[in-house]
Amino acid sequence: MKLGTKLTLFNTISKLVIVVLFVLLLPTLIRDINQNYTDNWLRKQKDKVLQIVKGPGIKNYIQNGEGYGSYNALLKEEYVSLDVDSSGENINTIKNEKRLVEGDTIQYRILSHTFTVGKQSYLLEIGKSVDTINETAVPLQSIAFEILLGMVLLTILADQVYSTYVLRPLGLIIRTKLIGHKFPNHAQYKKVRTNTSDFEYLDISIHKMIQTIESTFQKEREFISNASHELMTPISILQSKIENMFEQEDIADDVKVRLLEMQKILNRLKSITKTLLLISQIENDQFLKEDNIQVAELIQEVYDEISIRLQEKSIHCEIAIPPDWYLMKVNKFLLFNLFFNLINNAIKYNKEGGEIYITGAVESKLFIVQITDTGIGIPPERLPHIFNRFKKFSQSLQQDSFGLGLPIVRSIADFHRIGIETNSEPGVGTTFKLIFPVTIIGQKGGI
Amino acid sequence: MNVLIVEDEKALTAELEIFLINCSYVCDVCFDGRSASEKIATNLYDFILIDLGLPDYEGLDLLKEAKKYNPEATCIILTARAEVNDRIKGLDLGADDYLAKPFSLLELQSRMQAITRRKFGLKNSVVPLGEFSIDLTNRTIAHADTLINAITKKEFDLVAYMLLHKNRTLTRSQLSEHIWGSIVNDDYDSNYIDAHIKNIRKKLSAYGPHDWIETVRGLGYRITTNN
C-alpha cells in the first residue's frame, strides 16, 4: 500500500474512532447539560416565587389551608404549587417524579422546597415536564453529529491534500533517481526540491549510492576497453607473423597446417576481444544514432549475409515484415549486428531442416519484430541468464562460440531502448520479441 | 612504390616490412612520430601507414603533416584505438582508409591495391580466367559474352579477393575475415567458406571448366593464373 494511502487511512480510522466515541457519549452529555440547566432554572424560579410570596404575604395565595396551583396552559409543561406542609420535615430537593394532572400522568423534574412563615411551614413545588427537557436533546444530538462529520471529512481531505503535497518529492526521487536511472548516466546531479529534511537525506544518499555504482561501472568499462585495446596489438603482431610464415616457401605443408590451427585459435581470441570491445563501446555511448533504415530492407541484408548458414542446415526462413516501417535515428551497423546475432542463434540452435519465422507487426502503437525458431529451446531455469556474458547454456551444442552473442544483442537493444522478451519451450523453439519504442519508429509517408 | 610505415610496435613493423617487400614495395620505417615527421617532410612516398597510438606524437597531427608535404601519398590509418570518433576524424583529415588492429596483411594489401586502382583510374579491370572473365569495376563474372547473374555479392567478393591475391593460398580464416570481418558475433570457428566455394563452382560449371579455383588440401583455396 502506498505511504500516502496509509497515512490517509490511518487518519480516517483514528478520526472515525473519535467521532464514534463522541457520538456514543453525546446522549449522556446532553442529558447532563440539560438537567443542570433545568435545575438552575428551577432554583431561579423558586427564588422568584419566594420573592413574590414575601411581598403580598402568603395569605394571598393560601386561604383556609387550601393550596395554590398553577399550570401553564393546556400542555402542562410546567407547574407551580404552594401548599401547607404538614409533615414537619425540611425538604429541599430536585427529583424526577410523576404527577397526576387532570387525569394524565406526567413525568416532571420537580423542585421541592419547604419554608416557614410565622409558625406555619409551607411546601413549594416547581416542576418542568421531562419531555420538554429532552425535547432539545435529539436535534442537538443530530446537529452536533452533522457538524462533527463535516469537520472530520474536511480534515481528512486536508490531510490527503497535505500528505500528497508533502510526499511529492518522494515520488519524484523514486521516478527520476531510481526508476528512470540508466547507466551510464552523463547527466548532472539535479537536487530534488524539498524542504523535508528526510527526503533531502534520501536524495543525497541515493545520489551517493548511484555515484558509487556509476564509478564501478565506469571502472569496469574502462578496464574492458583498455584490456581489449592492449590485447589488439599483440594479436595483430601474432596474426601478421602467422600470415608471413604461411607465405614462406620453405615451410612444409604439415607445419602450415599447424600454423592454420594457430590462426584459428588467434581468431577466437580476436573475436572475443572484438566483441568485448564492441560491448564496452556501446555502453560508453560511442556510437552515433543518425541512420534511418527500412526494417524490411535491413532484415533482407542480414538474410543475404546469413543465407549460406540457412542453406547448410536446410532451414526454411520466412520473413514477413511490412515494407513501410522505418527505424529513425538509429545506428545501422549496430542494428545489423543485433539482427544478425538473433537470426544466427535461431539457425545455430535449430534442428536440421527446421523453420525460422521473422515477423513484424504494430501492436498498440509499438513496432514489434519477432524471431521464432523451431530449435532446441531454452530450459526455463536458464532463461533469466541468457543475456549474461560468457554464459553458455549448452556446452556440447555451442562448441564454436563463447556466449557473447546475446550480450551483444542486449547491449545494442539497451542502447536504442528496444525491449526484448523471450519465450521458449525446450524441444519446441524460442521466440525473441523486439519491442521498438515509438520514438525510433516511423511509417513511410509519416517521416 | 614507396611505403612509409610509422608504427611504434617493432615486432609488427618488422612483419609489415617483410610482407610489403614480398609484395614488391619499397619500405621505410619509423618507430616514433618525431622521425616520421622528418621523413614525411623530406621524402616522397606513395603510401604512408600511420599508427594513431604513437607515444610521442598525436597521430592525427602526423596525418595533417603528411597531407601537407606528401599530398599525393595514400594515407592509411592503422590503430588499436578503435574509437568511432578517431575513424571519423581520420577520414575527415584526408586519410584514404582506416584499418583497425588486428587486421590481416592480405586485407592491407587489398586496400592498398584498391586505392591505387582508384587513384590511377585503371581502366583495364577485366581479368581473364580460363574461359571466364572477371570485371572488377562492374563486379561481374562473364563466360564469353554471357553474364553469370546467379553469382551473389558475397561470392563475387570471394572470387575478387582470391584474384587480387592470385597464386597465393588463402586460408579459410583469411577469406572469412575479408567477407564477414565487419560482423561481430560470437562464432569464432563458423566456416561457411567451403559452402560458398561449392556454390561458386556449381554455378560456374554450367558454363565451362573452372579449374583456376584450386583447393589446397588442408590449407585453403587459391586462384592460379598462368601469367
Interface residues (C-beta under 8 A of the other chain):
Chain A: H229 E230 M232 T233 I235 S236 I237 L238 Q239 S240 K241 E243 N244 F246 E247 D253 K256 V257 L260 Q263 K264 N267 R268 K270 S271 I272 K274 T275 L277 L278 Q281 Q286 F287 L288 D304 E305 I308 R309 Q311 E312 F333 F336 N337 F340 N341 N344 K348 D400 S401 F402 G403 L404 G405 I408
Chain B: E9 A11 L12 E15 L16 I18 F19 N22 A80 R81 A82 E83 V84 N85 A100 K101 P102 F103 S104 L105 L106 T152 K153 K154 R168 T169 T171 S173 Q174 E177 W180 S182 I183 V184 N185 D186 D187 Y188 D189 S190 Y192 A195 H196 N199 G218 L219 G220
